[in-house]
Protein backbone atom coordinates (compact mmCIF):
# COMPACT_ATOMS: atom_id res chain seq x y z
CA UNK A 1 0.00 0.00 0.00
CA UNK A 2 1.22 3.52 -0.71
CA UNK A 3 0.91 6.32 1.81
CA UNK A 4 0.89 9.12 -0.75
CA UNK A 5 -2.13 10.78 0.85
CA UNK A 6 -0.91 10.34 4.43
CA UNK A 7 0.77 13.25 6.14
CA UNK A 8 3.52 11.71 8.27
CA UNK A 9 4.53 14.28 10.89
CA UNK A 10 7.38 13.95 13.38
CA UNK A 11 6.79 15.99 16.53
CA UNK A 12 10.25 16.76 17.82
CA UNK A 13 12.28 19.04 20.03
CA UNK A 14 15.52 17.88 21.66
CA UNK A 15 14.60 19.88 24.75
CA UNK A 16 12.36 18.07 27.23
CA UNK A 17 9.35 19.54 28.98
CA UNK A 18 8.11 21.65 26.06
CA UNK A 19 4.72 19.96 25.68
CA UNK A 20 5.78 17.57 22.91
CA UNK A 21 3.83 14.47 23.98
CA UNK A 22 0.93 16.61 25.19
CA UNK A 23 0.76 18.10 21.69
CA UNK A 24 0.87 14.66 20.04
CA UNK A 25 -1.96 13.23 22.16
CA UNK A 26 -4.26 16.23 22.00
CA UNK A 27 -3.61 17.18 18.38
CA UNK A 28 -4.30 13.57 17.35
CA UNK A 29 -7.51 13.51 19.40
CA UNK A 30 -8.71 16.78 17.88
CA UNK A 31 -7.91 15.50 14.36
CA UNK A 32 -9.78 12.27 15.09
CA UNK A 33 -12.76 14.33 16.24
CA UNK A 34 -12.68 15.97 12.78
CA UNK A 35 -13.20 12.49 11.31
CA UNK A 36 -9.57 12.05 10.33
CA UNK A 37 -7.97 8.62 10.74
CA UNK A 38 -4.89 9.11 12.89
CA UNK A 39 -2.04 6.86 14.03
CA UNK A 40 0.34 7.85 16.83
CA UNK A 41 3.76 6.17 16.87
CA UNK A 42 5.21 6.39 20.38
CA UNK A 43 8.97 6.33 19.76
CA UNK A 44 9.89 7.87 23.12
CA UNK A 45 11.20 5.26 25.62
CA UNK A 46 9.35 7.12 28.40
CA UNK A 47 6.12 5.98 26.74
CA UNK A 48 4.08 8.96 27.90
CA UNK A 49 1.91 9.00 24.78
CA UNK A 50 0.93 5.40 25.52
CA UNK A 51 0.02 5.98 29.17
CA UNK A 52 -1.57 9.34 28.34
CA UNK A 53 -4.08 7.45 26.21
CA UNK A 54 -4.84 4.95 28.97
CA UNK A 55 -2.72 2.01 27.79
CA UNK A 56 -1.28 -0.30 30.45
CA UNK A 57 2.30 -0.86 29.29
CA UNK A 58 2.73 -3.82 31.67
CA UNK A 59 0.29 -5.95 29.67
CA UNK A 60 1.46 -5.02 26.17
CA UNK A 61 2.29 -8.06 24.04
CA UNK A 62 4.20 -6.07 21.44
CA UNK A 63 5.58 -2.55 21.24
CA UNK A 64 7.55 -0.12 19.11
CA UNK A 65 10.72 -1.82 20.39
CA UNK A 66 9.72 -5.15 18.79
CA UNK A 67 8.84 -3.29 15.60
CA UNK A 68 12.09 -1.33 15.26
CA UNK A 69 14.10 -4.52 15.87
CA UNK A 70 12.21 -6.22 13.04
CA UNK A 71 10.69 -8.89 15.31
CA UNK A 72 7.09 -8.21 14.25
CA UNK A 73 5.05 -6.66 11.43
CA UNK A 74 3.91 -3.07 11.92
CA UNK A 75 0.31 -4.08 11.29
CA UNK A 76 0.40 -6.35 14.36
CA UNK A 77 1.60 -3.57 16.67
CA UNK A 78 -1.13 -1.03 15.82
CA UNK A 79 -3.78 -0.99 18.54
CA UNK A 80 -7.04 0.94 18.81
CA UNK A 81 -7.43 3.53 21.55
CA UNK A 82 -10.60 4.48 23.42
CA UNK A 83 -10.98 7.34 20.93
CA UNK A 84 -12.74 6.61 17.60
CA UNK A 85 -10.46 7.07 14.55
CA UNK A 86 -7.31 7.07 16.73
CA UNK A 87 -4.81 4.19 16.85
CA UNK A 88 -1.38 3.95 18.45
CA UNK A 89 1.81 1.95 18.24
CA UNK A 90 2.70 1.87 21.95
CA UNK A 91 6.17 1.65 23.41
CA UNK A 92 7.94 0.20 26.41
CA UNK A 93 11.06 0.94 28.46
CA UNK A 94 12.91 -1.75 26.44
CA UNK A 95 13.28 0.91 23.75
CA UNK A 96 15.92 2.69 25.86
CA UNK A 97 18.57 0.12 24.82
CA UNK A 98 17.90 0.22 21.09
CA UNK A 99 20.70 2.70 20.30
CA UNK A 100 23.31 0.32 21.77
CA UNK A 101 21.78 -2.68 19.97
CA UNK A 102 21.85 -0.89 16.61
CA UNK A 103 25.43 0.38 16.72
CA UNK A 104 26.64 -1.89 13.90
CA UNK A 105 23.38 -2.38 12.00
CA UNK A 106 23.35 -1.24 8.38
CA UNK A 107 20.88 1.48 7.35
CA UNK A 108 19.71 1.69 10.94
CA UNK A 109 18.31 5.20 10.30
CA UNK A 110 15.80 3.75 7.77
CA UNK A 111 14.19 1.10 10.02
CA UNK A 112 11.03 3.08 10.80
CA UNK A 113 10.62 4.34 7.24
CA UNK A 114 10.65 0.78 5.87
CA UNK A 115 8.10 -0.37 8.46
CA UNK A 116 5.70 2.53 7.82
CA UNK A 117 5.74 1.64 4.11
CA UNK A 118 4.19 -1.74 5.05
CA UNK A 119 1.06 -0.29 6.73
CA UNK A 120 -1.98 -1.92 5.13
CA UNK A 121 -4.77 0.39 6.30
CA UNK A 122 -5.51 4.03 5.46
CA UNK A 123 -4.49 6.88 7.77
CA UNK A 124 -4.84 10.59 7.08
CA UNK A 125 -2.16 11.45 9.62
CA UNK A 126 0.67 9.58 11.29
CA UNK A 127 2.13 11.50 14.23
CA UNK A 128 5.50 10.31 15.54
CA UNK A 129 6.25 11.27 19.15
CA UNK A 130 10.04 11.61 19.34
CA UNK A 131 12.23 11.39 22.44
CA UNK A 132 13.75 14.64 23.80
CA UNK A 133 17.10 14.08 22.08
CA UNK A 134 18.62 14.06 18.61
CA UNK A 135 19.68 10.40 18.75
CA UNK A 136 18.86 7.37 16.61
CA UNK A 137 15.13 7.25 17.40
CA UNK A 138 14.59 10.89 16.40
CA UNK A 139 16.76 10.33 13.33
CA UNK A 140 14.51 7.41 12.33
CA UNK A 141 11.43 9.61 12.72
CA UNK A 142 12.90 12.44 10.64
CA UNK A 143 13.95 10.04 7.87
CA UNK A 144 10.47 8.46 7.84
CA UNK A 145 8.33 11.61 7.97
CA UNK A 146 7.26 14.15 5.39
CA UNK A 147 6.95 17.04 7.82
CA UNK A 148 8.32 18.25 11.13
CA UNK A 149 6.18 19.94 13.79
CA UNK A 150 8.10 21.65 16.59
CA UNK A 151 6.42 22.44 19.92
CA UNK A 152 8.32 25.39 21.38
CA UNK A 153 7.96 26.53 24.96
CA UNK A 154 7.96 30.31 25.13
CA UNK A 155 10.97 30.74 27.39
CA UNK A 156 14.22 32.67 27.23
CA UNK A 157 16.45 29.99 25.61
CA UNK A 158 13.81 28.69 23.19
CA UNK A 159 15.40 29.97 19.97
CA UNK A 160 18.83 28.68 20.94
CA UNK A 161 17.66 25.04 21.03
CA UNK A 162 15.56 25.51 17.92
CA UNK A 163 18.63 26.63 15.95
CA UNK A 164 20.40 23.36 16.82
CA UNK A 165 17.34 21.34 15.79
CA UNK A 166 17.10 23.12 12.43
CA UNK A 167 20.79 22.43 11.75
CA UNK A 168 20.11 18.73 12.35
CA UNK A 169 17.06 18.89 10.06
CA UNK A 170 19.19 20.39 7.26
CA UNK A 171 21.77 17.61 7.65
CA UNK A 172 19.05 14.94 7.48
CA UNK A 173 17.51 16.66 4.46
CA UNK A 174 20.87 16.67 2.66
CA UNK A 175 21.83 13.08 3.55
CA UNK A 176 18.70 10.97 4.09
CA UNK A 177 15.35 12.65 3.34
CA UNK A 178 15.34 15.48 0.81
CA UNK A 179 11.56 15.89 1.09
CA UNK A 180 11.68 16.72 4.83
CA UNK A 181 9.88 20.02 5.45
CA UNK A 182 9.23 22.15 8.50
CA UNK A 183 5.44 22.02 8.68
CA UNK A 184 5.29 24.52 11.50
CA UNK A 185 6.17 25.67 15.00
CA UNK A 186 3.55 25.69 17.73
CA UNK A 187 4.16 27.91 20.75
CA UNK A 188 3.36 26.13 24.01
CA UNK A 189 2.99 26.95 27.72
CA UNK A 190 2.21 30.57 26.94
CA UNK A 191 1.45 32.73 29.96
CA UNK A 192 0.00 36.09 28.95
CA UNK A 193 0.83 37.49 32.40
CA UNK A 194 4.53 36.88 31.76
CA UNK A 195 6.30 39.52 29.67
CA UNK A 196 9.00 37.01 28.64
CA UNK A 197 6.32 34.86 26.96
CA UNK A 198 5.26 37.80 24.82
CA UNK A 199 8.83 38.79 23.91
CA UNK A 200 9.87 35.24 22.96
CA UNK A 201 6.69 34.73 20.91
CA UNK A 202 7.48 37.92 18.98
CA UNK A 203 11.09 36.82 18.39
CA UNK A 204 10.04 33.41 17.07
CA UNK A 205 7.39 34.93 14.77
CA UNK A 206 9.85 37.50 13.44
CA UNK A 207 12.40 34.79 12.67
CA UNK A 208 10.18 31.99 11.29
CA UNK A 209 7.37 34.17 9.87
CA UNK A 210 4.43 32.14 8.51
CA UNK A 211 5.88 28.87 9.82
CA UNK A 212 4.59 29.78 13.30
CA UNK A 213 0.99 28.72 13.85
CA UNK A 214 -1.51 31.36 14.85
CA UNK A 215 -2.81 29.04 17.56
CA UNK A 216 -0.86 29.34 20.80
CA UNK A 217 -1.15 26.67 23.51
CA UNK A 218 -1.64 28.37 26.90
CA UNK A 219 -0.22 27.25 30.22
CA UNK A 220 -3.28 25.49 31.61
CA UNK A 221 -3.59 23.32 34.73
CA UNK A 222 -6.18 21.04 33.12
CA UNK A 223 -3.63 20.07 30.42
CA UNK A 224 -1.30 18.92 33.21
CA UNK A 225 -4.03 16.97 35.01
CA UNK A 226 -5.43 15.01 32.05
CA UNK A 227 -2.52 12.50 31.57
CA UNK A 228 -2.87 11.20 35.14
CA UNK A 229 -6.39 10.10 34.18
CA UNK A 230 -5.15 8.40 30.99
CA UNK A 231 -7.24 10.61 28.72
CA UNK A 232 -6.58 13.60 26.43
CA UNK A 233 -7.54 17.10 27.55
CA UNK A 234 -10.45 17.13 25.07
CA UNK A 235 -12.03 14.22 26.96
CA UNK A 236 -11.06 15.53 30.39
CA UNK A 237 -12.46 19.05 30.03
CA UNK A 238 -13.56 20.08 26.55
CA UNK A 239 -14.45 23.62 27.58
CA UNK A 240 -11.08 24.62 29.09
CA UNK A 241 -8.64 26.89 27.25
CA UNK A 242 -6.23 24.00 26.58
CA UNK A 243 -8.90 21.95 24.79
CA UNK A 244 -10.00 24.93 22.73
CA UNK A 245 -6.39 25.62 21.72
CA UNK A 246 -5.70 22.08 20.52
CA UNK A 247 -8.99 21.99 18.60
CA UNK A 248 -7.94 25.26 16.95
CA UNK A 249 -4.46 23.89 16.14
CA UNK A 250 -5.95 20.78 14.52
CA UNK A 251 -8.25 22.94 12.38
CA UNK A 252 -5.31 25.14 11.38
CA UNK A 253 -3.18 22.16 10.30
CA UNK A 254 -6.04 20.48 8.42
CA UNK A 255 -6.86 23.76 6.62
CA UNK A 256 -3.17 24.26 5.83
CA UNK A 257 -3.10 20.85 4.16
CA UNK A 258 -6.36 21.40 2.29
CA UNK A 259 -4.90 24.57 0.75
CA UNK A 260 -1.72 22.76 -0.30
CA UNK A 261 -3.71 19.93 -1.88
CA UNK A 262 -6.52 22.13 -3.14
GUVOVEX-413739 format. One record per residue (C-alpha): residue in three letters; x, y, z. Coordinates in steps of 0.25 Angstrom, whole numbers, padded with zeros to 4 digits, always signed. Example, Ala and Ser with C-alpha at 12.3 -4.5 7.8 and 13.67 -1.06 7.14 Angstrom:
ala+0049-0018+0031ser+0055-0004+0029
END
This chain:
unk+0000+0000+0000unk+0005+0014-0003unk+0004+0025+0007unk+0004+0036-0003unk-0009+0043+0003unk-0004+0041+0018unk+0003+0053+0025unk+0014+0047+0033unk+0018+0057+0044unk+0030+0056+0054unk+0027+0064+0066unk+0041+0067+0071unk+0049+0076+0080unk+0062+0072+0087unk+0058+0080+0099unk+0049+0072+0109unk+0037+0078+0116unk+0032+0087+0104unk+0019+0080+0103unk+0023+0070+0092unk+0015+0058+0096unk+0004+0066+0101unk+0003+0072+0087unk+0003+0059+0080unk-0008+0053+0089unk-0017+0065+0088unk-0014+0069+0074unk-0017+0054+0069unk-0030+0054+0078unk-0035+0067+0072unk-0032+0062+0057unk-0039+0049+0060unk-0051+0057+0065unk-0051+0064+0051unk-0053+0050+0045unk-0038+0048+0041unk-0032+0034+0043unk-0020+0036+0052unk-0008+0027+0056unk+0001+0031+0067unk+0015+0025+0067unk+0021+0026+0082unk+0036+0025+0079unk+0040+0031+0092unk+0045+0021+0102unk+0037+0028+0114unk+0024+0024+0107unk+0016+0036+0112unk+0008+0036+0099unk+0004+0022+0102unk+0000+0024+0117unk-0006+0037+0113unk-0016+0030+0105unk-0019+0020+0116unk-0011+0008+0111unk-0005-0001+0122unk+0009-0003+0117unk+0011-0015+0127unk+0001-0024+0119unk+0006-0020+0105unk+0009-0032+0096unk+0017-0024+0086unk+0022-0010+0085unk+0030+0000+0076unk+0043-0007+0082unk+0039-0021+0075unk+0035-0013+0062unk+0048-0005+0061unk+0056-0018+0063unk+0049-0025+0052unk+0043-0036+0061unk+0028-0033+0057unk+0020-0027+0046unk+0016-0012+0048unk+0001-0016+0045unk+0002-0025+0057unk+0006-0014+0067unk-0005-0004+0063unk-0015-0004+0074unk-0028+0004+0075unk-0030+0014+0086unk-0042+0018+0094unk-0044+0029+0084unk-0051+0026+0070unk-0042+0028+0058unk-0029+0028+0067unk-0019+0017+0067unk-0006+0016+0074unk+0007+0008+0073unk+0011+0007+0088unk+0025+0007+0094unk+0032+0001+0106unk+0044+0004+0114unk+0052-0007+0106unk+0053+0004+0095unk+0064+0011+0103unk+0074+0000+0099unk+0072+0001+0084unk+0083+0011+0081unk+0093+0001+0087unk+0087-0011+0080unk+0087-0004+0066unk+0102+0002+0067unk+0107-0008+0056unk+0094-0010+0048unk+0093-0005+0034unk+0084+0006+0029unk+0079+0007+0044unk+0073+0021+0041unk+0063+0015+0031unk+0057+0004+0040unk+0044+0012+0043unk+0042+0017+0029unk+0043+0003+0023unk+0032-0001+0034unk+0023+0010+0031unk+0023+0007+0016unk+0017-0007+0020unk+0004-0001+0027unk-0008-0008+0021unk-0019+0002+0025unk-0022+0016+0022unk-0018+0028+0031unk-0019+0042+0028unk-0009+0046+0038unk+0003+0038+0045unk+0009+0046+0057unk+0022+0041+0062unk+0025+0045+0077unk+0040+0046+0077unk+0049+0046+0090unk+0055+0059+0095unk+0068+0056+0088unk+0074+0056+0074unk+0079+0042+0075unk+0075+0029+0066unk+0061+0029+0070unk+0058+0044+0066unk+0067+0041+0053unk+0058+0030+0049unk+0046+0038+0051unk+0052+0050+0043unk+0056+0040+0031unk+0042+0034+0031unk+0033+0046+0032unk+0029+0057+0022unk+0028+0068+0031unk+0033+0073+0045unk+0025+0080+0055unk+0032+0087+0066unk+0026+0090+0080unk+0033+0102+0086unk+0032+0106+0100unk+0032+0121+0101unk+0044+0123+0110unk+0057+0131+0109unk+0066+0120+0102unk+0055+0115+0093unk+0062+0120+0080unk+0075+0115+0084unk+0071+0100+0084unk+0062+0102+0072unk+0075+0107+0064unk+0082+0093+0067unk+0069+0085+0063unk+0068+0092+0050unk+0083+0090+0047unk+0080+0075+0049unk+0068+0076+0040unk+0077+0082+0029unk+0087+0070+0031unk+0076+0060+0030unk+0070+0067+0018unk+0083+0067+0011unk+0087+0052+0014unk+0075+0044+0016unk+0061+0051+0013unk+0061+0062+0003unk+0046+0064+0004unk+0047+0067+0019unk+0040+0080+0022unk+0037+0089+0034unk+0022+0088+0035unk+0021+0098+0046unk+0025+0103+0060unk+0014+0103+0071unk+0017+0112+0083unk+0013+0105+0096unk+0012+0108+0111unk+0009+0122+0108unk+0006+0131+0120unk+0000+0144+0116unk+0003+0150+0130unk+0018+0148+0127unk+0025+0158+0119unk+0036+0148+0115unk+0025+0139+0108unk+0021+0151+0099unk+0035+0155+0096unk+0039+0141+0092unk+0027+0139+0084unk+0030+0152+0076unk+0044+0147+0074unk+0040+0134+0068unk+0030+0140+0059unk+0039+0150+0054unk+0050+0139+0051unk+0041+0128+0045unk+0029+0137+0039unk+0018+0129+0034unk+0024+0115+0039unk+0018+0119+0053unk+0004+0115+0055unk-0006+0125+0059unk-0011+0116+0070unk-0003+0117+0083unk-0005+0107+0094unk-0007+0113+0108unk-0001+0109+0121unk-0013+0102+0126unk-0014+0093+0139unk-0025+0084+0132unk-0015+0080+0122unk-0005+0076+0133unk-0016+0068+0140unk-0022+0060+0128unk-0010+0050+0126unk-0011+0045+0141unk-0026+0040+0137unk-0021+0034+0124unk-0029+0042+0115unk-0026+0054+0106unk-0030+0068+0110unk-0042+0069+0100unk-0048+0057+0108unk-0044+0062+0122unk-0050+0076+0120unk-0054+0080+0106unk-0058+0094+0110unk-0044+0098+0116unk-0035+0108+0109unk-0025+0096+0106unk-0036+0088+0099unk-0040+0100+0091unk-0026+0102+0087unk-0023+0088+0082unk-0036+0088+0074unk-0032+0101+0068unk-0018+0096+0065unk-0024+0083+0058unk-0033+0092+0050unk-0021+0101+0046unk-0013+0089+0041unk-0024+0082+0034unk-0027+0095+0026unk-0013+0097+0023unk-0012+0083+0017unk-0025+0086+0009unk-0020+0098+0003unk-0007+0091-0001unk-0015+0080-0008unk-0026+0089-0013
END
